[in-house]
């Protein structure tokens, strides 16, 4: 990745939005939607939606070759694999074989190639930029996370009803919530109400 800033704004179908930083671009990608009960959070409806997500910071991978329906399907397969692997690691379970295979398959494609500009002061991605390359780059980042020094820092939000998962790269490693403005504040409010009820 060319930038270190991660995080995206997530929108609740019931209303409201908040900024969630999963700690890695590949984990941000895992929260773009899903299947089953997570289908209401889907944001990648068409190939153009995937192109828009990839072009946004910090990945900044503006595709120069139109995204195909096949690439969109591959993106959703990788997304599910990253989600499943992250949750398994957070729970201390063995990684699902299907998730490992899907991540490895995506990573086997050529990744995005960084390119320095003529002035030597900025970088971009060498053309042509394809969605498959971006997916490979995301898969490779997930491999690095799962096998590197942060492999034991995968966490699921401590809220009972929040499935968001992140990698805690903070020095103390004490992050508990998806976001303080969301689940962290809700927890503090519930704790305050409980204390007041006990005092009463």
Kinemage of the C-alpha trace (Angstrom):
@kinemage 1
@onewidth
@group {chain A} dominant
@subgroup {mainchain}
@vectorlist {calphas} color= white
{ca unk a 1} P 0.000 0.000 0.000
{ca unk a 2} L 1.215 3.498 -0.764
{ca unk a 3} L -0.482 5.133 2.197
{ca unk a 4} L -0.686 4.171 5.835
{ca unk a 5} L -4.054 5.751 6.613
{ca unk a 6} L -6.850 3.216 6.631
{ca unk a 7} L -10.527 3.349 7.456
{ca unk a 8} L -13.800 4.009 5.696
{ca unk a 9} L -17.188 5.463 6.555
{ca unk a 10} L -19.744 2.699 7.085
{ca unk a 11} L -23.455 3.333 6.664
{ca unk a 12} L -26.142 1.600 8.708
{ca unk a 13} L -29.228 0.653 6.643
{ca unk a 14} L -31.317 1.775 9.631
{ca unk a 15} L -29.749 5.208 9.436
{ca unk a 16} L -26.563 6.884 10.560
{ca unk a 17} L -22.939 6.388 9.669
{ca unk a 18} L -19.587 6.237 11.426
{ca unk a 19} L -15.919 5.964 10.569
{ca unk a 20} L -14.486 2.512 11.095
{ca unk a 21} L -10.780 1.806 10.821
{ca unk a 22} L -10.103 -1.912 10.519
{ca unk a 23} L -6.355 -1.305 10.683
{ca unk a 24} L -5.608 -2.599 7.179
{ca unk a 25} L -6.981 -1.918 3.715
{ca unk a 26} L -7.801 -5.587 3.148
{ca unk a 27} L -9.896 -5.608 6.331
{ca unk a 28} L -11.615 -2.385 5.300
{ca unk a 29} L -12.470 -4.229 2.098
{ca unk a 30} L -13.945 -7.124 4.085
{ca unk a 31} L -16.572 -4.727 5.420
{ca unk a 32} L -18.001 -3.638 2.056
{ca unk a 33} L -20.979 -5.985 2.343
{ca unk a 34} L -21.704 -9.668 2.477
{ca unk a 35} L -24.161 -12.495 2.121
{ca unk a 36} L -27.142 -13.698 4.140
{ca unk a 37} L -27.884 -11.358 7.032
{ca unk a 38} L -25.064 -9.080 5.886
{ca unk a 39} L -26.615 -8.559 2.447
{ca unk a 40} L -28.302 -5.361 3.679
{ca unk a 41} L -24.823 -3.830 3.998
{ca unk a 42} L -23.815 -4.630 0.414
{ca unk a 43} L -22.072 -1.766 -1.373
{ca unk a 44} L -20.551 -3.616 -4.338
{ca unk a 45} L -23.644 -4.060 -6.486
{ca unk a 46} L -22.044 -3.463 -9.888
{ca unk a 47} L -18.524 -3.575 -11.347
{ca unk a 48} L -18.442 0.233 -11.215
{ca unk a 49} L -18.938 0.091 -7.424
{ca unk a 50} L -15.810 -2.021 -7.090
{ca unk a 51} L -13.878 0.380 -9.318
{ca unk a 52} L -14.993 3.304 -7.157
{ca unk a 53} L -13.933 1.560 -3.916
{ca unk a 54} L -10.508 0.645 -5.281
{ca unk a 55} L -9.909 4.196 -6.531
{ca unk a 56} L -10.526 5.750 -3.123
{ca unk a 57} L -7.692 6.423 -0.639
{ca unk a 58} L -5.576 4.883 0.655
{ca unk a 59} L -5.349 2.319 -2.152
{ca unk a 60} L -5.854 4.940 -4.891
{ca unk a 61} L -6.026 2.229 -7.541
{ca unk a 62} L -8.007 3.925 -10.287
{ca unk a 63} L -8.499 1.114 -12.780
{ca unk a 64} L -7.569 1.864 -16.369
{ca unk a 65} L -9.278 -1.295 -17.623
{ca unk a 66} L -13.046 -1.547 -16.917
{ca unk a 67} L -13.965 -3.933 -14.113
{ca unk a 68} L -15.774 -7.047 -15.352
{ca unk a 69} L -18.591 -9.010 -13.774
{ca unk a 70} L -16.119 -11.840 -13.258
{ca unk a 71} L -13.770 -9.566 -11.326
{ca unk a 72} L -16.667 -8.388 -9.175
{ca unk a 73} L -17.505 -12.010 -8.371
{ca unk a 74} L -13.834 -12.696 -7.588
{ca unk a 75} L -13.762 -9.637 -5.327
{ca unk a 76} L -16.725 -10.914 -3.329
{ca unk a 77} L -15.096 -14.332 -3.002
{ca unk a 78} L -11.927 -12.729 -1.676
{ca unk a 79} L -13.931 -10.467 0.613
{ca unk a 80} L -15.686 -13.455 2.180
{ca unk a 81} L -12.371 -15.273 2.574
{ca unk a 82} L -10.753 -12.295 4.333
{ca unk a 83} L -13.804 -11.937 6.594
{ca unk a 84} L -13.840 -15.629 7.511
{ca unk a 85} L -10.089 -15.778 8.102
{ca unk a 86} L -10.094 -12.632 10.225
{ca unk a 87} L -12.924 -13.867 12.429
{ca unk a 88} L -11.312 -17.265 12.812
{ca unk a 89} L -8.015 -15.712 13.869
{ca unk a 90} L -9.786 -13.319 16.266
{ca unk a 91} L -11.556 -16.282 17.887
{ca unk a 92} L -8.397 -18.376 18.060
{ca unk a 93} L -9.734 -20.963 15.635
{ca unk a 94} L -7.951 -22.629 12.751
{ca unk a 95} L -8.352 -20.718 9.492
{ca unk a 96} L -10.984 -22.229 7.180
{ca unk a 97} L -9.301 -24.131 4.363
{ca unk a 98} L -11.589 -22.529 1.781
{ca unk a 99} L -10.647 -19.046 2.980
{ca unk a 100} L -6.932 -19.812 2.831
{ca unk a 101} L -7.303 -21.235 -0.682
{ca unk a 102} L -9.266 -18.191 -1.884
{ca unk a 103} L -6.751 -15.729 -0.442
{ca unk a 104} L -3.831 -17.637 -1.946
{ca unk a 105} L -5.602 -17.818 -5.311
{ca unk a 106} L -6.188 -14.062 -5.401
{ca unk a 107} L -2.602 -13.387 -4.325
{ca unk a 108} L -1.220 -15.555 -7.139
{ca unk a 109} L -2.189 -12.945 -9.731
{ca unk a 110} L 0.259 -10.102 -10.494
{ca unk a 111} L -0.207 -7.285 -7.944
{ca unk a 112} L -0.297 -3.552 -8.470
{ca unk a 113} L 3.096 -2.170 -9.515
{ca unk a 114} L 4.266 1.056 -7.857
{ca unk a 115} L 5.692 3.707 -10.157
{ca unk a 116} L 7.670 6.848 -9.322
{ca unk a 117} L 6.769 10.033 -11.163
{ca unk a 118} L 9.272 11.860 -13.372
{ca unk a 119} L 10.181 14.305 -10.591
{ca unk a 120} L 10.872 11.473 -8.207
{ca unk a 121} L 8.649 13.003 -5.535
{ca unk a 122} L 5.399 11.039 -5.802
{ca unk a 123} L 4.249 7.582 -6.743
{ca unk a 124} L 1.277 5.954 -8.397
{ca unk a 125} L 0.387 2.604 -9.876
{ca unk a 126} L 1.897 1.660 -13.222
{ca unk a 127} L -0.635 1.292 -16.019
{ca unk a 128} L -2.531 -0.680 -16.945
{ca unk a 129} L -4.283 -0.895 -13.578
{ca unk a 130} L -6.668 -3.841 -13.387
{ca unk a 131} L -9.058 -4.865 -10.622
{ca unk a 132} L -7.429 -8.298 -10.485
{ca unk a 133} L -4.118 -6.630 -9.603
{ca unk a 134} L -5.759 -4.647 -6.809
{ca unk a 135} L -7.375 -7.807 -5.434
{ca unk a 136} L -3.994 -9.527 -5.506
{ca unk a 137} L -2.498 -6.628 -3.554
{ca unk a 138} L -5.274 -6.883 -0.941
{ca unk a 139} L -4.830 -10.656 -0.670
{ca unk a 140} L -1.086 -10.258 -0.206
{ca unk a 141} L -1.650 -7.727 2.560
{ca unk a 142} L -3.939 -10.231 4.315
{ca unk a 143} L -1.264 -12.915 4.017
{ca unk a 144} L 1.262 -10.558 5.601
{ca unk a 145} L -1.119 -9.801 8.468
{ca unk a 146} L -1.937 -13.443 9.158
{ca unk a 147} L 1.693 -14.549 9.061
{ca unk a 148} L 3.427 -11.458 10.472
{ca unk a 149} L 3.918 -9.746 13.833
{ca unk a 150} L 0.265 -8.629 14.037
{ca unk a 151} L -1.106 -12.143 13.577
{ca unk a 152} L -2.174 -12.252 17.213
{ca unk a 153} L -3.811 -8.827 17.120
{ca unk a 154} L -7.010 -9.688 15.235
{ca unk a 155} L -10.009 -8.610 17.298
{ca unk a 156} L -13.764 -8.667 16.992
{ca unk a 157} L -15.596 -5.696 18.473
{ca unk a 158} L -16.317 -6.377 22.154
{ca unk a 159} L -19.966 -5.404 21.746
{ca unk a 160} L -22.301 -8.403 21.921
{ca unk a 161} L -24.135 -7.418 18.750
{ca unk a 162} L -21.305 -6.059 16.563
{ca unk a 163} L -19.441 -8.431 14.226
{ca unk a 164} L -16.917 -5.886 12.924
{ca unk a 165} L -13.356 -7.207 12.987
{ca unk a 166} L -10.065 -5.327 13.008
{ca unk a 167} L -6.358 -5.726 13.595
{ca unk a 168} L -5.080 -3.794 16.597
{ca unk a 169} L -1.776 -2.175 15.681
{ca unk a 170} L -1.684 0.144 18.690
{ca unk a 171} L 1.329 -0.186 20.967
{ca unk a 172} L -0.607 -1.374 24.053
{ca unk a 173} L -2.835 -3.655 21.979
{ca unk a 174} L -5.829 -2.724 24.120
{ca unk a 175} L -8.372 -1.723 21.479
{ca unk a 176} L -11.782 -3.271 22.196
{ca unk a 177} L -14.303 -1.462 20.035
{ca unk a 178} L -14.975 -1.023 16.340
{ca unk a 179} L -15.208 2.700 17.096
{ca unk a 180} L -15.552 4.638 20.339
{ca unk a 181} L -18.194 6.854 18.756
{ca unk a 182} L -20.349 3.766 18.157
{ca unk a 183} L -19.980 0.676 20.320
{ca unk a 184} L -17.557 2.223 22.803
{ca unk a 185} L -19.957 5.030 23.703
{ca unk a 186} L -22.917 2.645 23.798
{ca unk a 187} L -21.038 0.476 26.285
{ca unk a 188} L -20.157 3.461 28.470
{ca unk a 189} L -23.784 4.628 28.404
{ca unk a 190} L -25.085 1.182 29.396
{ca unk a 191} L -22.513 0.959 32.184
{ca unk a 192} L -23.527 4.397 33.464
{ca unk a 193} L -27.210 3.439 33.460
{ca unk a 194} L -26.411 0.213 35.297
{ca unk a 195} L -24.455 2.095 37.980
{ca unk a 196} L -27.271 4.601 38.432
{ca unk a 197} L -29.815 1.794 38.727
{ca unk a 198} L -27.647 0.072 41.347
{ca unk a 199} L -27.194 3.317 43.294
{ca unk a 200} L -30.922 3.972 43.195
